[in-house]
Amino acid sequence: MSSATIVGTARTWSEMIKLSHSVFALPFALLATFLAARPQRPTIEQVLWIVACMVSARSAAMTFNRLVDAAIDARNPRTAGRPIPAGQISPRVAWLIFAAACGVFALCCAGFYVRFANPWPLLLSLPTLAAICGYSYAKRFTRFSHMILGVVIAFAPVAAWIAIQPATLGLPAVLLMGAVACWIAGFDIIYACLDVEFDRSAGLHSLPSRIGVGPALWVARGLHVATVALLVALAPLAGLGTPYLVGVAVVAAVLAVENAIVSPGDLSRVNLAFFTCNGLVGLVLGGMGICDILLK
C-alpha cells in the first residue's frame, strides 16, 4: 500500500468516525482530571495519557459502530454515502483499525499502572470497551438507546477521575457524569429526528420513531434542563466559583438555542444544533471549569 493510499484511508476513516467530534466529551474528561488532581495540578504526562485514552476509545467505538451498522447505513439514503457502505473503506481495513484503536487504548490505560502505580484504568479497560462498543446494538431493541449512549460516554469524566485519583471519587464525579449523560442523550434524540421514517421502516427503536418528533424534542429539552441543573449543583460540591458558573450560564444559553432552532416542522437546522452548539458546550464548560481551578 502506497503512502498516498495510507494517507487517503486515514483521512477517510477520520471523516467516517468524525474524529473532530472528540471535542464533545473530551473537555469534560479534562475538567474531571483537574478536579481529581487537586490540591495539586495534573502533570502534563497525565493529561496526555487522558487525551490518548479518550481519543483511542472513541475511535474504537465509532469504528465498531460503523462496522456493525454498515448494512443499515447502506439502506438509509442519509447514510448510504458513508465510507464502508460506499466502498471507500473495506470492512477488513476497518476491523484492523478497530483492533489498533483498542490496542492503543489498552496501552494508554496500562501507562497509568506503569507510570503512576494505578491499576484501575487497565483493569477497567476491557469492560469500558465492551460498554462503548455494545451501545451500537441498543437501537435494535430499545427506544432508550439515546440514554444508554449518554451514560456510556458520560463514564469518560469518571474514568478520568479514577485514572488520576481514585481515592477521591465521589458525588462531584457522579454529578458531572449525570450532566454529561443528560446532555448527550438530549442531543442524540434531536439528531435521531432526521431518521424517523427510516427507523420506523427498518424496525429500529429510536425515541422519535416511537413517540413522535414533537414529544421526543420535549424529552430532549427536559434532559438539557437537567444538564444545567446538575452543572449548577456541582459548583458548591466541587468548590467551583464564578468562572465555572459563567461557563454554565453560557452552556445554558447555547442549549436553549440548540433546542429553539429545531422544531417538528423544521428539522433543517439539526446539523447546526448537533455540531456547532454541542462543540461549544464542551469547549466552554471544560475551558471555564479548568480556568476556575487554575486561578485558585
C-alpha positions as CSV (number, residue, x, y, z in Angstrom):
1,M,0.0,0.0,0.0
2,S,1.5,3.4,-1.1
3,S,1.9,6.3,1.3
4,A,-0.7,8.2,-0.6
5,T,-3.2,5.4,-0.2
6,I,-2.5,5.2,3.6
7,V,-2.9,8.9,4.0
8,G,-6.2,8.8,2.0
9,T,-7.5,5.9,4.0
10,A,-6.6,7.7,7.2
11,R,-8.4,10.8,6.1
12,T,-11.5,8.9,5.0
13,W,-11.5,7.0,8.3
14,S,-11.1,10.2,10.3
15,E,-14.1,11.7,8.5
16,M,-16.1,8.4,8.9
17,I,-15.8,8.4,12.7
18,K,-15.9,12.2,12.9
19,L,-12.6,12.3,14.8
20,S,-13.0,16.1,15.3
21,H,-16.1,15.3,17.5
22,S,-13.8,14.1,20.2
23,V,-14.1,17.7,21.4
24,F,-17.6,16.9,22.6
25,A,-16.8,14.9,25.7
26,L,-13.0,15.4,26.0
27,P,-13.3,18.8,27.8
28,F,-15.4,17.1,30.5
29,A,-12.8,14.4,31.0
30,L,-10.1,17.1,31.3
31,L,-12.2,19.0,33.8
32,A,-12.5,15.8,35.8
33,T,-8.7,15.4,35.5
34,F,-8.1,18.8,37.1
35,L,-10.8,18.3,39.8
36,A,-9.3,14.9,40.8
37,A,-5.8,16.2,41.0
38,R,-6.5,19.0,43.5
39,P,-4.9,20.4,45.5
40,Q,-2.1,19.8,43.1
41,R,-2.2,20.1,39.3
42,P,-2.2,17.1,37.0
43,T,1.1,16.6,35.2
44,I,1.5,17.1,31.5
45,E,2.1,13.4,31.2
46,Q,-1.2,12.6,32.9
47,V,-3.1,15.0,30.7
48,L,-1.6,13.4,27.6
49,W,-2.5,9.9,28.8
50,I,-6.1,11.0,29.4
51,V,-6.3,12.6,25.9
52,A,-4.9,9.5,24.3
53,C,-7.3,7.2,26.2
54,M,-10.3,9.4,25.2
55,V,-9.4,9.6,21.5
56,S,-8.5,6.0,21.1
57,A,-11.5,4.7,23.0
58,R,-13.9,6.9,21.0
59,S,-12.1,5.9,17.7
60,A,-12.6,2.2,18.6
61,A,-16.3,2.7,19.5
62,M,-17.1,4.8,16.4
63,T,-15.3,2.4,14.1
64,F,-17.1,-0.6,15.6
65,N,-20.4,1.3,15.2
66,R,-19.8,2.0,11.5
67,L,-18.9,-1.7,11.0
68,V,-22.0,-3.2,12.7
69,D,-24.3,-0.6,11.2
70,A,-22.9,-0.9,7.7
71,A,-25.9,-2.8,6.3
72,I,-28.3,-0.4,7.9
73,D,-26.4,2.6,6.7
74,A,-26.5,1.2,3.2
75,R,-30.3,1.2,3.2
76,N,-30.7,4.7,4.7
77,P,-30.4,7.5,2.0
78,R,-28.9,9.8,4.6
79,T,-26.0,7.5,5.5
80,A,-25.6,5.4,2.3
81,G,-22.6,7.6,1.4
82,R,-20.6,6.7,4.5
83,P,-17.2,5.1,3.6
84,I,-18.0,1.4,4.4
85,P,-21.3,1.1,2.6
86,A,-19.9,3.3,-0.2
87,G,-16.9,1.0,-0.6
88,Q,-14.3,3.7,0.3
89,I,-13.1,1.6,3.2
90,S,-13.3,-2.2,3.3
91,P,-14.6,-4.0,6.3
92,R,-11.3,-5.7,6.6
93,V,-9.4,-2.4,6.9
94,A,-12.0,-1.1,9.3
95,W,-11.6,-4.1,11.6
96,L,-7.8,-3.7,11.5
97,I,-8.3,0.0,12.5
98,F,-10.7,-1.0,15.3
99,A,-8.2,-3.5,16.6
100,A,-5.4,-0.9,16.5
101,A,-7.5,1.6,18.4
102,C,-8.4,-1.0,21.0
103,G,-4.7,-1.8,21.4
104,V,-3.8,1.8,21.8
105,F,-6.5,2.3,24.4
106,A,-5.3,-0.7,26.4
107,L,-1.6,0.5,26.2
108,C,-2.6,4.0,27.4
109,C,-4.6,2.5,30.3
110,A,-1.5,0.4,31.1
111,G,0.5,3.6,31.2
112,F,-1.2,4.7,34.4
113,Y,-0.2,1.4,36.0
114,V,3.4,1.6,34.8
115,R,4.0,5.3,35.4
116,F,1.7,6.0,38.4
117,A,1.1,2.6,40.0
118,N,-2.6,2.9,39.4
119,P,-4.0,-0.4,38.1
120,W,-7.7,0.7,37.8
121,P,-7.6,2.1,34.2
122,L,-6.1,-1.2,33.0
123,L,-8.5,-3.3,35.0
124,L,-11.4,-1.3,33.6
125,S,-10.2,-1.1,30.0
126,L,-11.9,-4.2,28.7
127,P,-15.3,-3.5,30.4
128,T,-15.1,0.0,29.1
129,L,-14.5,-1.1,25.5
130,A,-17.3,-3.6,25.8
131,A,-19.7,-0.9,27.0
132,I,-18.9,1.7,24.5
133,C,-19.0,-0.8,21.6
134,G,-22.1,-2.6,22.9
135,Y,-24.1,0.6,22.7
136,S,-24.2,0.1,18.9
137,Y,-26.8,-2.7,19.3
138,A,-29.1,-0.7,21.7
139,K,-31.3,0.9,19.0
140,R,-32.2,-2.6,17.7
141,F,-34.2,-3.4,20.9
142,T,-34.9,-0.3,23.0
143,R,-36.1,3.3,22.5
144,F,-33.8,4.3,25.3
145,S,-30.7,3.8,23.2
146,H,-30.0,7.6,23.5
147,M,-29.9,7.4,27.3
148,I,-27.6,4.3,27.0
149,L,-25.3,6.3,24.8
150,G,-25.3,9.2,27.2
151,V,-24.4,7.0,30.2
152,V,-21.7,5.2,28.3
153,I,-20.0,8.4,27.1
154,A,-20.6,10.1,30.4
155,F,-18.3,7.5,32.0
156,A,-15.4,9.5,30.5
157,P,-15.1,12.0,33.3
158,V,-15.5,9.3,35.9
159,A,-12.8,7.2,34.2
160,A,-10.5,10.3,34.1
161,W,-11.1,10.8,37.8
162,I,-10.3,7.2,38.6
163,A,-7.1,7.4,36.5
164,I,-5.9,10.5,38.4
165,Q,-7.0,9.9,41.9
166,P,-9.5,7.0,42.6
167,A,-9.5,7.6,46.3
168,T,-11.3,10.9,45.9
169,L,-14.0,9.6,43.6
170,G,-17.4,10.8,45.0
171,L,-20.5,12.8,44.4
172,P,-18.9,15.6,42.3
173,A,-17.8,12.9,39.8
174,V,-21.3,11.4,39.8
175,L,-22.9,14.8,39.2
176,L,-20.6,15.5,36.3
177,M,-21.3,12.1,34.9
178,G,-25.1,12.8,35.2
179,A,-24.8,16.2,33.5
180,V,-22.8,14.7,30.5
181,A,-25.3,11.8,30.2
182,C,-28.3,14.1,30.1
183,W,-26.6,16.4,27.6
184,I,-25.5,13.7,25.2
185,A,-28.8,11.8,25.4
186,G,-30.7,15.0,24.6
187,F,-28.7,16.0,21.6
188,D,-28.7,12.4,20.3
189,I,-32.5,12.5,20.4
190,I,-32.5,15.7,18.4
191,Y,-30.2,14.1,15.8
192,A,-32.3,10.9,15.6
193,C,-35.3,13.1,14.4
194,L,-33.6,13.1,11.0
195,D,-34.2,9.3,10.6
196,V,-37.7,8.9,11.9
197,E,-39.3,7.4,8.8
198,F,-36.3,5.2,8.0
199,D,-36.1,3.9,11.6
200,R,-39.8,3.0,11.6
201,S,-39.5,1.1,8.3
202,A,-36.3,-0.6,9.5
203,G,-37.8,-1.6,12.9
204,L,-35.2,0.5,14.8
205,H,-36.2,1.8,18.2
206,S,-35.2,5.4,18.3
207,L,-37.2,7.6,20.7
208,P,-38.5,9.9,17.9
209,S,-39.6,7.0,15.8
210,R,-41.6,5.5,18.7
211,I,-43.2,8.6,20.3
212,G,-43.0,11.1,17.5
213,V,-40.7,14.0,16.8
214,G,-42.6,16.6,18.9
215,P,-42.8,14.6,22.1
216,A,-39.2,13.5,21.6
217,L,-38.0,17.0,21.3
218,W,-39.7,17.8,24.6
219,V,-37.8,14.9,26.2
220,A,-34.5,16.4,24.8
221,R,-35.4,19.8,26.3
222,G,-36.1,18.2,29.7
223,L,-32.8,16.4,29.6
224,H,-30.9,19.6,28.8
225,V,-32.7,21.4,31.7
226,A,-31.4,18.5,33.9
227,T,-27.9,19.0,32.4
228,V,-27.8,22.7,33.5
229,A,-29.3,21.8,37.0
230,L,-26.6,19.2,37.6
231,L,-23.9,21.5,36.5
232,V,-25.1,24.2,38.9
233,A,-25.3,21.6,41.7
234,L,-21.7,20.6,41.0
235,A,-20.3,24.1,41.8
236,P,-20.5,24.1,45.6
237,L,-19.7,20.4,46.0
238,A,-16.6,20.7,43.8
239,G,-15.5,24.1,45.1
240,L,-16.0,25.8,41.8
241,G,-16.7,29.6,41.6
242,T,-17.5,32.4,39.3
243,P,-15.6,31.4,36.1
244,Y,-17.2,28.0,36.1
245,L,-20.7,29.4,36.8
246,V,-20.2,31.9,33.9
247,G,-19.4,28.8,31.7
248,V,-22.6,27.1,33.0
249,A,-24.6,30.2,32.0
250,V,-23.1,30.2,28.5
251,V,-23.9,26.5,28.2
252,A,-27.5,27.1,29.3
253,A,-27.8,29.8,26.6
254,V,-26.3,27.5,23.9
255,L,-28.6,24.6,24.9
256,A,-31.5,27.0,24.8
257,V,-30.6,28.0,21.2
258,E,-30.0,24.4,20.2
259,N,-33.5,23.4,21.3
260,A,-35.1,26.5,19.9
261,I,-33.8,26.2,16.3
262,V,-35.3,22.7,15.9
263,S,-39.0,22.0,15.7
264,P,-41.2,19.2,14.4
265,G,-42.0,21.3,11.4
266,D,-38.4,22.3,10.6
267,L,-35.5,19.9,11.1
268,S,-33.3,21.7,8.6
269,R,-31.0,23.1,11.3
270,V,-30.5,19.8,13.2
271,N,-26.9,19.6,12.0
272,L,-26.2,23.2,13.2
273,A,-27.7,22.2,16.6
274,F,-25.7,19.0,16.7
275,F,-22.3,20.0,15.5
276,T,-21.9,23.7,16.4
277,C,-23.9,24.0,19.6
278,N,-22.6,20.9,21.2
279,G,-19.0,21.6,20.3
280,L,-19.4,25.0,22.1
281,V,-20.9,23.3,25.2
282,G,-17.9,21.0,25.7
283,L,-15.3,23.7,25.0
284,V,-16.9,26.4,27.1
285,L,-17.7,24.4,30.1
286,G,-14.4,22.5,30.1
287,G,-12.4,25.6,29.5
288,M,-14.1,27.8,32.1
289,G,-14.0,25.0,34.7
290,I,-10.3,24.4,34.3
291,C,-9.6,28.1,34.4
292,D,-11.5,28.3,37.6
293,I,-9.3,25.6,39.1
294,L,-6.1,27.1,37.8
295,L,-7.0,30.6,39.2
296,K,-7.4,29.3,42.8
